[in-house]
Each structure stands twice: as structure tokens, then as C-alpha cells.
Amino acid sequence: MEHASLPPDLIELQADWQRTYAALAVPTPVHATALRRRLYALSGRLLFHPYWSSSRRLPGARVELRRQARALGRLP
């Protein structure tokens, strides 16, 4: 299967979303309201990113996006 060629800004946006979600997922998050608002804003930016309206995207692009964002988060 061909891997999706994803724009770097989209990968970084997804990585930021995943970091925010992880911070909110702890039992007693600090600044929970601010984290929820940030998660909503990031979700909107992800949903309406110009990449999703292009015709070149592949069927597994969302899965590949999450995989690449996780890999980005593991880098030092």
C-alpha cells in the first residue's frame, strides 16, 4: 500500500491534538477547561485543513496521519 504524502503542518497539527488529548485524559487534568477549548479548536483546524478537500488523498490517510503524528511525538 502506498503511504499518504501528508503535509508537515497537518502532521504537526495532529501531533498537537494528540498531546492535548493526552493531557486532558489524566485523572485530574490541570486547566481542564482550557485543554477542552484547545482540543475543540484543534479539531476544527484538523477537520477543515485544505488537504482533506484535495483529490489526491488516499483512503488510509487519516490512519497514516495518526501514525506519523505518533512517530513525530516520539522524536527527542
N, C-alpha and C positions, 0 to 999 in steps of 0.2 A: 504494500500500500504506500502511496506517495504521501509524504508528510506535508502538511499545510505550510505554506510560506506566510507566516504571520508577521505583521508589522511590529517592530520593537516597542512602540508606545502602547500597543494593545496588550502585549505580554506584560509590560511593567504595570499597566493598569490592573490586570488580573492578579498579579502578584500582590499589589497593594490591597486589593479586595480581599484576598486570602489572608493577609496579615491582619487586616482589620477584623475579619470574621473570627480568626483565632483569638484575638484579644478580647472579643466580645463573648466567646464561648467558655471562658473560665468561670468557675462557680460564682465569684463575686467580682465582676469587672469594675475597674476604676473608670469613672467617667462614662458609664454605660449609655447615657443619652447622647453624648457627643459621638460615641462609637456607632450607635444606631443611625444617627443622621449621616455620618460619613459613609456608612455601608449603603444607605439609600442613594446618596449622591454618586458613589462609585458604580452602583448597579445601573443607574440611569446612563452614566457615561459609557459603560460596557455595552449596554443594550443598543444605544444609538451611535456606536462607533461606525464610521464610514465603511470599514471593512465588511460589515455584515450586509451592506446593500450592494456590494460588488458581485459580479457574476463569476469571479474566479475562485470563490471559496469552495472548499471540499466538504463532503458530508461529515467527516470526523473532526472538523476544525475546532469545535468547542472543547472536545476532549483533548485534542492536541494543545490547545491554548492552556488548559489547566495543567497539563503535564509539563509544558515548557515553563509556566509560571512557578510551579513547584521546584523545578530544577534551578531556576533563577534564584529562588529563595534559599537554596542550599549552598550557593556560592559564598565564599568568605567576603 
